[in-house]
Amino acid sequence: MRNLLFIFLFIQLSIPCLYSQLPWSQLDSFIVKRHNQANNQVVEIEVPGVLPLLFRMPVATISPTAVLLDDVPAYSWSFGCANTVGAMAAGYYDNHGYPGIYTGISNEGLMPLDNILWGTVNINGEIRNQCPLSATMMGLDERQSYGHVDDFWYQYHHYGPDPYISLNRNRHADEDCTGILWVPTSRLLAMLMEIQDSFSSGWSPFV
């Protein structure tokens, strides 16, 4: 688990790099606040968890010294950009020497390289891709108890109370998916705790 946490924190710091490829004119639209702190200017940006429509990264130029990895998972966005990329990293290691990261019933207990087999789910009018390593949910992969989606997800860009709060029930243990390990993606609780670099319902504020 400690190895996974290190991997997740490393990738979390890499997420803004994707948006660094956009023109400055578009980056300005992500700025939500500017202020001074200890004689330094702080620019607070809010990066959307879903890429702009029809956005495509340029084709990478592979150098002669590049190290290429085989069998790297490619999952469709599943309840947050951070936990989706975290699930891809965890899925890679589950397939390369660290079995037991994914312990579900699908694919004979080995994390698949895509999340197609889990299909989609309709939640409050939104169609979402499912991936139990990214965000657990009751019934997904034959789970018998509430998971991340049941407790923390209502709708994309929703800032109201989380479902477990609205329904006045205890939330599940923080141990079973990257959505939890990644300083939560969709939890109002993190906002209430004043964690500035937390994630809320698919949007990622970086300070």
Summary of the structure (lengths in Angstrom):
residues: 207
radius of gyration: 17.7
end to end distance: 26.7
largest distance: 57.0
contacts: 583
relative contact order: 0.15
helix: 32%
strand: 15%
